[in-house]
Amino acid sequence: MELRELQDEVDQWIKKYGVKYFGELTNMAILTEEVGELARIMARRYGEQSEKESDKGADLGDEMADVLWVLVCLANQTGIDLEEAVRRNFEKKTARDSSRHLDNDKLK
């Protein structure tokens, strides 16, 4: 699925089932909450903390999709074309970092 397609599908779902978008600040708070849930699972599954019983069955992909969903909502609400934003971001990173990581001895 292309990002534009994803943005359109989320918009259609919101209009059909969600009635309307939550406000931008509410969605920003929800995004923070969803990132926190993802971080908790990552930290316990791949970090030093032991995983809680309640998190052991958590679907990491679903948690990532929750983050993406709210991010797409915010993009839709603020008029951001994510495909274009990602394209520009790649260009920025390439111009800035084209040799930085290749020359980093810590990564070798």
Rosetta constraint file for C-alpha pairs under 8 A:
AtomPair CA 1 CA 5 HARMONIC 6.26 0.50
AtomPair CA 1 CA 6 HARMONIC 6.58 0.50
AtomPair CA 2 CA 6 HARMONIC 6.30 0.50
AtomPair CA 2 CA 83 HARMONIC 7.88 0.50
AtomPair CA 3 CA 7 HARMONIC 6.13 0.50
AtomPair CA 3 CA 82 HARMONIC 6.32 0.50
AtomPair CA 3 CA 83 HARMONIC 5.60 0.50
AtomPair CA 4 CA 8 HARMONIC 6.21 0.50
AtomPair CA 4 CA 81 HARMONIC 7.11 0.50
AtomPair CA 4 CA 82 HARMONIC 7.02 0.50
AtomPair CA 4 CA 83 HARMONIC 6.36 0.50
AtomPair CA 5 CA 9 HARMONIC 6.11 0.50
AtomPair CA 6 CA 10 HARMONIC 6.10 0.50
AtomPair CA 6 CA 72 HARMONIC 7.79 0.50
AtomPair CA 7 CA 11 HARMONIC 6.15 0.50
AtomPair CA 7 CA 72 HARMONIC 6.00 0.50
AtomPair CA 7 CA 73 HARMONIC 7.62 0.50
AtomPair CA 7 CA 75 HARMONIC 7.97 0.50
AtomPair CA 7 CA 76 HARMONIC 6.65 0.50
AtomPair CA 8 CA 12 HARMONIC 6.17 0.50
AtomPair CA 9 CA 13 HARMONIC 6.11 0.50
AtomPair CA 10 CA 14 HARMONIC 6.10 0.50
AtomPair CA 10 CA 69 HARMONIC 7.45 0.50
AtomPair CA 10 CA 72 HARMONIC 7.30 0.50
AtomPair CA 10 CA 73 HARMONIC 7.08 0.50
AtomPair CA 11 CA 15 HARMONIC 6.26 0.50
AtomPair CA 11 CA 73 HARMONIC 7.46 0.50
AtomPair CA 11 CA 76 HARMONIC 7.23 0.50
AtomPair CA 12 CA 16 HARMONIC 6.11 0.50
AtomPair CA 13 CA 17 HARMONIC 5.69 0.50
AtomPair CA 13 CA 18 HARMONIC 6.78 0.50
AtomPair CA 14 CA 18 HARMONIC 4.30 0.50
AtomPair CA 14 CA 19 HARMONIC 6.05 0.50
AtomPair CA 14 CA 20 HARMONIC 5.87 0.50
AtomPair CA 14 CA 21 HARMONIC 6.50 0.50
AtomPair CA 15 CA 19 HARMONIC 5.18 0.50
AtomPair CA 15 CA 20 HARMONIC 5.75 0.50
AtomPair CA 21 CA 73 HARMONIC 7.40 0.50
AtomPair CA 21 CA 77 HARMONIC 7.70 0.50
AtomPair CA 22 CA 26 HARMONIC 6.08 0.50
AtomPair CA 22 CA 27 HARMONIC 6.10 0.50
AtomPair CA 23 CA 27 HARMONIC 6.16 0.50
AtomPair CA 24 CA 28 HARMONIC 6.09 0.50
AtomPair CA 24 CA 74 HARMONIC 6.44 0.50
AtomPair CA 24 CA 77 HARMONIC 7.07 0.50
AtomPair CA 25 CA 29 HARMONIC 6.28 0.50
AtomPair CA 26 CA 30 HARMONIC 6.20 0.50
AtomPair CA 27 CA 31 HARMONIC 5.97 0.50
AtomPair CA 27 CA 70 HARMONIC 6.55 0.50
AtomPair CA 27 CA 73 HARMONIC 7.63 0.50
AtomPair CA 27 CA 74 HARMONIC 6.75 0.50
AtomPair CA 28 CA 32 HARMONIC 6.26 0.50
AtomPair CA 28 CA 74 HARMONIC 7.54 0.50
AtomPair CA 29 CA 33 HARMONIC 6.26 0.50
AtomPair CA 30 CA 34 HARMONIC 6.14 0.50
AtomPair CA 30 CA 70 HARMONIC 7.25 0.50
AtomPair CA 31 CA 35 HARMONIC 6.11 0.50
AtomPair CA 31 CA 67 HARMONIC 6.06 0.50
AtomPair CA 31 CA 70 HARMONIC 5.72 0.50
AtomPair CA 31 CA 71 HARMONIC 6.82 0.50
AtomPair CA 32 CA 36 HARMONIC 6.13 0.50
AtomPair CA 33 CA 37 HARMONIC 6.35 0.50
AtomPair CA 34 CA 38 HARMONIC 6.32 0.50
AtomPair CA 34 CA 63 HARMONIC 7.13 0.50
AtomPair CA 34 CA 66 HARMONIC 6.41 0.50
AtomPair CA 34 CA 67 HARMONIC 5.54 0.50
AtomPair CA 35 CA 39 HARMONIC 6.01 0.50
AtomPair CA 35 CA 67 HARMONIC 6.10 0.50
AtomPair CA 36 CA 40 HARMONIC 6.08 0.50
AtomPair CA 37 CA 41 HARMONIC 6.48 0.50
AtomPair CA 37 CA 63 HARMONIC 7.14 0.50
AtomPair CA 38 CA 42 HARMONIC 6.16 0.50
AtomPair CA 38 CA 60 HARMONIC 7.14 0.50
AtomPair CA 38 CA 63 HARMONIC 5.60 0.50
AtomPair CA 38 CA 64 HARMONIC 6.69 0.50
AtomPair CA 39 CA 43 HARMONIC 5.89 0.50
AtomPair CA 40 CA 44 HARMONIC 6.18 0.50
AtomPair CA 41 CA 45 HARMONIC 5.76 0.50
AtomPair CA 41 CA 51 HARMONIC 7.59 0.50
AtomPair CA 41 CA 55 HARMONIC 6.60 0.50
AtomPair CA 41 CA 58 HARMONIC 7.55 0.50
AtomPair CA 41 CA 60 HARMONIC 7.43 0.50
AtomPair CA 42 CA 46 HARMONIC 5.55 0.50
AtomPair CA 42 CA 47 HARMONIC 6.92 0.50
AtomPair CA 43 CA 47 HARMONIC 4.54 0.50
AtomPair CA 43 CA 48 HARMONIC 7.13 0.50
AtomPair CA 43 CA 49 HARMONIC 6.69 0.50
AtomPair CA 44 CA 48 HARMONIC 6.57 0.50
AtomPair CA 44 CA 49 HARMONIC 4.83 0.50
AtomPair CA 44 CA 50 HARMONIC 5.44 0.50
AtomPair CA 44 CA 51 HARMONIC 4.73 0.50
AtomPair CA 44 CA 52 HARMONIC 7.67 0.50
AtomPair CA 45 CA 49 HARMONIC 7.66 0.50
AtomPair CA 45 CA 50 HARMONIC 7.25 0.50
AtomPair CA 45 CA 51 HARMONIC 5.90 0.50
AtomPair CA 51 CA 55 HARMONIC 6.38 0.50
AtomPair CA 51 CA 56 HARMONIC 6.31 0.50
AtomPair CA 52 CA 56 HARMONIC 6.38 0.50
AtomPair CA 53 CA 57 HARMONIC 7.94 0.50
AtomPair CA 54 CA 58 HARMONIC 7.77 0.50
AtomPair CA 59 CA 63 HARMONIC 6.44 0.50
AtomPair CA 60 CA 64 HARMONIC 6.28 0.50
AtomPair CA 61 CA 65 HARMONIC 6.09 0.50
AtomPair CA 62 CA 66 HARMONIC 6.21 0.50
AtomPair CA 63 CA 67 HARMONIC 6.54 0.50
AtomPair CA 64 CA 68 HARMONIC 6.27 0.50
AtomPair CA 65 CA 69 HARMONIC 5.93 0.50
AtomPair CA 66 CA 70 HARMONIC 6.45 0.50
AtomPair CA 67 CA 71 HARMONIC 6.20 0.50
AtomPair CA 68 CA 72 HARMONIC 6.03 0.50
AtomPair CA 69 CA 73 HARMONIC 6.29 0.50
AtomPair CA 70 CA 74 HARMONIC 6.26 0.50
AtomPair CA 71 CA 75 HARMONIC 6.24 0.50
AtomPair CA 72 CA 76 HARMONIC 6.11 0.50
AtomPair CA 72 CA 82 HARMONIC 7.93 0.50
AtomPair CA 73 CA 77 HARMONIC 6.14 0.50
AtomPair CA 74 CA 78 HARMONIC 6.12 0.50
AtomPair CA 75 CA 79 HARMONIC 5.95 0.50
AtomPair CA 75 CA 80 HARMONIC 4.72 0.50
AtomPair CA 75 CA 81 HARMONIC 6.90 0.50
AtomPair CA 75 CA 82 HARMONIC 6.89 0.50
AtomPair CA 76 CA 80 HARMONIC 6.15 0.50
AtomPair CA 76 CA 81 HARMONIC 7.68 0.50
AtomPair CA 80 CA 85 HARMONIC 7.30 0.50
AtomPair CA 81 CA 85 HARMONIC 6.16 0.50
AtomPair CA 82 CA 86 HARMONIC 5.89 0.50
AtomPair CA 83 CA 87 HARMONIC 6.14 0.50
AtomPair CA 84 CA 88 HARMONIC 6.18 0.50
AtomPair CA 85 CA 89 HARMONIC 6.07 0.50
AtomPair CA 86 CA 90 HARMONIC 6.17 0.50
AtomPair CA 87 CA 91 HARMONIC 6.48 0.50
AtomPair CA 88 CA 92 HARMONIC 6.20 0.50
AtomPair CA 89 CA 93 HARMONIC 6.11 0.50
AtomPair CA 90 CA 94 HARMONIC 5.98 0.50
AtomPair CA 91 CA 95 HARMONIC 6.14 0.50
AtomPair CA 92 CA 96 HARMONIC 6.08 0.50
AtomPair CA 93 CA 97 HARMONIC 5.49 0.50
AtomPair CA 93 CA 98 HARMONIC 7.38 0.50
AtomPair CA 94 CA 98 HARMONIC 4.92 0.50
AtomPair CA 96 CA 100 HARMONIC 7.87 0.50
AtomPair CA 97 CA 101 HARMONIC 6.68 0.50
AtomPair CA 98 CA 102 HARMONIC 7.74 0.50
AtomPair CA 99 CA 103 HARMONIC 5.97 0.50
AtomPair CA 100 CA 104 HARMONIC 6.31 0.50
AtomPair CA 101 CA 107 HARMONIC 7.21 0.50
AtomPair CA 102 CA 107 HARMONIC 7.79 0.50
AtomPair CA 104 CA 108 HARMONIC 7.14 0.50
